[in-house]
């Protein structure tokens, strides 16, 4: 089949027009992956911090150990008197420095006698 003279290169033009949209879509998906990882690791950090607090250890340091470097910045650990620990982690932004939101998790372990 022959191409009309005015349609030459049309596929290339359409591809170039779609590239920015594909790049934005890729960045949004990557940000969603980073946010999902932060949610998952916040729960892990809360459990580890609660376990450490239950046996008389430092919950903040225990939570810091299980987190990768990018998620350690802005970590907040708040133990309560009943053996619960609340952990807050900032979700880092993919493109710019800073964070897009904060995720919180809570875990509870009964304090253990030494």
Backbone as CSV, one residue per row, in Angstrom:
resi,resn,N_x,N_y,N_z,CA_x,CA_y,CA_z,C_x,C_y,C_z
1,UNK,0.841,-1.158,0.000,0.000,0.000,0.000,0.901,1.239,0.000
2,UNK,0.543,2.222,-0.790,1.342,3.446,-0.907,0.849,4.486,0.078
3,UNK,1.793,5.249,0.626,1.450,6.341,1.537,1.107,7.579,0.742
4,UNK,0.194,8.334,1.275,-0.085,9.632,0.666,1.085,10.549,0.978
5,UNK,1.352,11.489,0.118,2.513,12.364,0.284,2.471,13.157,1.581
6,UNK,1.290,13.528,2.085,1.186,14.328,3.306,1.276,13.507,4.583
7,UNK,1.307,12.179,4.491,1.325,11.333,5.680,2.705,10.768,5.992
8,UNK,3.703,11.166,5.258,5.036,10.663,5.487,5.568,11.155,6.827
9,UNK,6.040,10.248,7.674,6.589,10.628,8.969,5.540,10.841,10.048
10,UNK,4.288,10.534,9.756,3.208,10.761,10.724,3.410,9.924,11.989
11,UNK,3.854,8.692,11.865,4.076,7.834,13.030,5.163,8.417,13.932
12,UNK,6.211,8.972,13.335,7.277,9.586,14.125,6.774,10.797,14.893
13,UNK,5.958,11.606,14.267,5.399,12.782,14.922,4.497,12.361,16.080
14,UNK,3.698,11.329,15.877,2.816,10.862,16.944,3.620,10.295,18.113
15,UNK,4.685,9.585,17.825,5.534,9.041,18.885,6.178,10.164,19.691
16,UNK,6.701,11.155,19.025,7.329,12.284,19.714,6.306,13.033,20.557
17,UNK,5.085,13.117,20.099,4.035,13.786,20.869,3.659,12.982,22.112
18,UNK,3.765,11.672,22.053,3.413,10.820,23.191,4.535,10.655,24.209
19,UNK,5.771,10.936,23.852,6.889,10.726,24.771,6.748,11.482,26.092
20,UNK,6.368,12.767,26.116,6.195,13.426,27.415,5.113,12.774,28.271
21,UNK,4.031,12.332,27.650,2.970,11.661,28.388,3.475,10.353,28.989
22,UNK,4.244,9.598,28.230,4.808,8.355,28.729,5.798,8.609,29.861
23,UNK,6.574,9.673,29.764,7.520,10.013,30.826,6.786,10.383,32.113
24,UNK,5.738,11.173,32.016,4.948,11.551,33.195,4.290,10.322,33.805
25,UNK,3.744,9.455,32.981,3.131,8.228,33.467,4.153,7.363,34.204
26,UNK,5.349,7.254,33.653,6.418,6.496,34.311,6.789,7.081,35.663
27,UNK,6.873,8.405,35.755,7.198,9.051,37.031,6.093,8.868,38.060
28,UNK,4.849,8.932,37.629,3.728,8.711,38.550,3.748,7.273,39.065
29,UNK,4.008,6.326,38.200,4.087,4.930,38.629,5.254,4.711,39.587
30,UNK,6.387,5.330,39.312,7.549,5.187,40.199,7.252,5.799,41.568
31,UNK,6.560,6.943,41.605,6.186,7.565,42.877,5.245,6.649,43.650
32,UNK,4.347,5.964,42.958,3.446,5.023,43.616,4.217,3.847,44.213
33,UNK,5.237,3.381,43.527,6.079,2.299,44.049,6.809,2.763,45.305
34,UNK,7.364,3.972,45.276,8.069,4.510,46.441,7.106,4.667,47.615
35,UNK,5.892,5.135,47.362,4.900,5.290,48.425,4.504,3.929,48.996
36,UNK,4.325,2.945,48.150,3.998,1.604,48.619,5.104,1.015,49.482
37,UNK,6.340,1.228,49.079,7.467,0.753,49.873,7.492,1.446,51.233
38,UNK,7.205,2.739,51.269,7.192,3.480,52.526,6.103,2.957,53.457
39,UNK,4.932,2.659,52.922,3.845,2.115,53.736,4.248,0.768,54.316
40,UNK,4.803,-0.085,53.488,5.220,-1.415,53.922,6.294,-1.313,55.005
41,UNK,7.299,-0.492,54.774,8.404,-0.379,55.722,8.008,0.349,56.998
42,UNK,7.012,1.226,56.943,6.526,1.870,58.167,5.936,0.826,59.106
43,UNK,5.189,-0.116,58.564,4.651,-1.198,59.386,5.749,-2.053,59.991
44,UNK,6.764,-2.368,59.204,7.895,-3.151,59.710,8.642,-2.393,60.798
45,UNK,8.868,-1.109,60.569,9.581,-0.293,61.561,8.787,-0.184,62.857
46,UNK,7.466,-0.083,62.754,6.630,-0.001,63.954,6.705,-1.296,64.748
47,UNK,6.658,-2.445,64.065,6.752,-3.721,64.775,8.102,-3.892,65.457
48,UNK,9.173,-3.536,64.763,10.509,-3.666,65.338,10.679,-2.709,66.518
49,UNK,10.181,-1.491,66.382,10.297,-0.513,67.469,9.485,-0.964,68.681
50,UNK,8.284,-1.490,68.459,7.455,-1.962,69.573,8.113,-3.144,70.280
51,UNK,8.701,-4.040,69.500,9.392,-5.179,70.089,10.573,-4.716,70.920
52,UNK,11.345,-3.763,70.402,12.494,-3.242,71.147,12.051,-2.547,72.429
53,UNK,10.993,-1.751,72.349,10.482,-1.070,73.544,9.973,-2.074,74.571
54,UNK,9.388,-3.173,74.111,8.823,-4.168,75.026,9.891,-4.851,75.866
55,UNK,11.093,-4.968,75.328,12.174,-5.622,76.076,13.147,-4.620,76.673
56,UNK,12.784,-3.338,76.649,13.609,-2.317,77.285,14.665,-1.694,76.396
57,UNK,14.583,-1.901,75.093,15.557,-1.330,74.166,15.125,0.027,73.639
58,UNK,15.910,0.547,72.708,15.627,1.841,72.081,14.815,1.612,70.809
59,UNK,13.537,1.974,70.850,12.654,1.770,69.711,13.026,2.601,68.507
60,UNK,13.487,3.817,68.747,13.859,4.691,67.631,15.047,4.116,66.870
61,UNK,16.044,3.655,67.577,17.216,3.087,66.910,16.855,1.793,66.191
62,UNK,15.994,0.993,66.783,15.569,-0.258,66.135,14.817,0.035,64.838
63,UNK,13.943,1.038,64.867,13.203,1.397,63.654,14.140,1.949,62.594
64,UNK,15.130,2.731,63.004,16.081,3.324,62.064,16.888,2.240,61.338
65,UNK,17.200,1.159,62.046,18.018,0.099,61.451,17.300,-0.599,60.300
66,UNK,15.988,-0.781,60.397,15.277,-1.524,59.348,14.923,-0.672,58.137
67,UNK,15.106,0.648,58.231,14.732,1.528,57.121,15.935,1.842,56.236
68,UNK,15.715,1.941,54.918,16.792,2.410,54.044,17.066,3.891,54.295
69,UNK,18.215,4.357,53.871,18.637,5.729,54.139,17.649,6.805,53.741
70,UNK,16.991,6.653,52.608,16.068,7.686,52.132,14.847,7.829,53.032
71,UNK,14.478,6.766,53.735,13.298,6.825,54.590,13.648,7.161,56.039
72,UNK,14.916,7.148,56.394,15.316,7.479,57.768,15.148,8.955,58.076
73,UNK,15.284,9.780,57.064,15.161,11.219,57.270,13.715,11.555,57.623
74,UNK,13.522,12.177,58.754,12.176,12.549,59.164,11.431,11.460,59.911
75,UNK,12.128,10.380,60.301,11.501,9.306,61.063,11.097,9.815,62.444
76,UNK,9.863,9.522,62.839,9.398,9.862,64.192,8.833,8.609,64.830
77,UNK,9.315,8.306,66.027,8.853,7.143,66.787,8.328,7.653,68.117
78,UNK,7.074,7.290,68.425,6.459,7.727,69.683,5.910,6.518,70.433
79,UNK,6.632,6.080,71.477,6.109,4.986,72.298,5.062,5.502,73.282
80,UNK,4.142,4.615,73.685,3.193,4.978,74.736,3.387,4.039,75.928
81,UNK,2.711,4.315,77.021,2.912,3.573,78.269,2.380,2.141,78.206
82,UNK,1.483,1.840,77.287,0.883,0.510,77.208,1.632,-0.447,76.280
83,UNK,2.783,-0.087,75.804,3.566,-0.962,74.938,3.357,-0.735,73.457
84,UNK,2.604,0.291,73.098,2.390,0.603,71.687,3.425,1.598,71.184
85,UNK,3.668,1.559,69.899,4.606,2.486,69.263,3.981,2.993,67.970
86,UNK,3.976,4.301,67.803,3.533,4.929,66.560,4.763,5.396,65.792
87,UNK,4.817,5.063,64.516,5.944,5.436,63.655,5.407,6.275,62.510
88,UNK,6.081,7.373,62.220,5.733,8.226,61.082,6.952,8.338,60.174
89,UNK,6.733,8.131,58.876,7.803,8.186,57.879,7.353,9.085,56.743
90,UNK,8.246,9.942,56.287,7.946,10.772,55.120,8.156,9.970,53.841
91,UNK,7.265,10.155,52.895,7.408,9.520,51.585,8.227,10.467,50.714
92,UNK,9.434,10.063,50.310,10.254,10.965,49.510,9.682,11.180,48.111
93,UNK,9.865,12.391,47.603,9.440,12.711,46.240,10.439,12.124,45.255
94,UNK,9.953,11.720,44.106,10.810,11.104,43.095,11.641,12.148,42.364
95,UNK,11.042,13.265,41.986,11.740,14.245,41.150,12.461,15.341,41.916
96,UNK,11.866,15.831,42.969,12.421,16.980,43.674,12.785,16.580,45.097
97,UNK,13.700,17.307,45.723,14.001,17.013,47.122,12.774,17.303,47.990
98,UNK,12.639,16.566,49.063,11.509,16.764,49.951,10.628,15.534,49.985
99,UNK,9.433,15.727,50.497,8.514,14.608,50.612,7.144,14.993,50.078
100,UNK,6.361,13.976,49.722,5.027,14.226,49.187,3.948,14.005,50.230
101,UNK,4.244,13.190,51.235,3.259,12.896,52.281,3.967,12.190,53.427
102,UNK,3.221,11.922,54.471,3.725,11.165,55.610,2.820,9.968,55.832
103,UNK,3.425,8.830,56.077,2.672,7.607,56.358,2.919,7.227,57.815
104,UNK,1.869,6.724,58.472,1.962,6.361,59.879,1.580,4.897,60.056
105,UNK,2.234,4.259,61.036,1.910,2.874,61.380,1.974,2.731,62.897
106,UNK,1.247,1.758,63.410,1.193,1.530,64.848,1.358,0.044,65.107
107,UNK,2.115,-0.279,66.146,2.269,-1.683,66.572,2.262,-1.721,68.088
108,UNK,1.906,-2.879,68.628,1.773,-3.008,70.067,2.342,-4.347,70.518
109,UNK,3.223,-4.311,71.518,3.722,-5.497,72.195,3.617,-5.240,73.681
110,UNK,3.215,-6.228,74.439,3.156,-6.085,75.887,4.570,-5.966,76.439
111,UNK,4.803,-5.013,77.346,6.135,-4.927,77.964,6.502,-6.243,78.655
112,UNK,7.747,-6.646,78.503,8.231,-7.919,79.055,9.032,-7.657,80.329
113,UNK,8.903,-8.527,81.273,9.683,-8.425,82.514,11.104,-8.876,82.243
114,UNK,12.095,-8.189,82.812,13.497,-8.589,82.568,13.875,-9.894,83.227
